[in-house]
């Protein structure tokens, strides 16, 4: 009885998501077109419903994203060699007037946890934090500074923490890192970012002449692909589209960086 109520609550809840409502409307339109023998309309609505089912109701998108992540799986961080510095890329959070330390954590905040753990394991003493700017009303500043403030306030480490200058993309972060590394005499770094983003990030940083040890985190695709599939998961949700969006973003980003000569 308890399982049945749980199943019904999950199923009904899934049906009221925007993508599921669109899916239902398309199915209804497909059935009506089929009954009315409007083949063109039936094909169009049927194809859209099928596409939404495949992307939002299966694990195909998760498997695509996980193909970018798997090369950067590390079973034990203790096996990472010591380096001159640890570089944490931005995109892990946003500014919030009401969040602890003014941070609203995003899915990619795993990066921060991984970077701090590497510092704790003494894999590199200085921590470099990248990222862009935030702007909200009277508040404006570097996103990386919010992470540094949190680390300082919680007294997580006594290692030096540097906030890189404003970066609009990964290449900017690489160039700012190279500049600081040249000043400090660093040559070998640990690079921490989402595993799906690591192929492009590692290539950009290596292009600057730095020796890069990649440490991936935020394994969204692998986590999603390994989770149990339940019958109500066939109802399309946004998760599959998010994975597909991340996958396409990285593939297009790789091509763009390649054309710009940044890889």
Secondary structure, DSSP 8 states (H G I E B T S, - for coil): -HHHHHHHHHHHHHHTSHHHHHHHHHHHHHHHHHHTT-HHHHHHHHHHHHHHHHHHHSSHHHHHHHHHHGGG--S-GGGS---SEEEE-S-SEEE-SSSGGGEEE-GGGHHHHHHHHHHHTTS-SEEEE---EEEETTEEEEHHHHHHHHHHHHT---S-EEE----SSHHHHHHHHHHHHHHHT--EEEEEEEHHHHHHHHHHHHHTT-EEEEEEE--HHHHHHHS---GGGGS--HHHHHHHHHHHHHHHHHHHHHHHT--
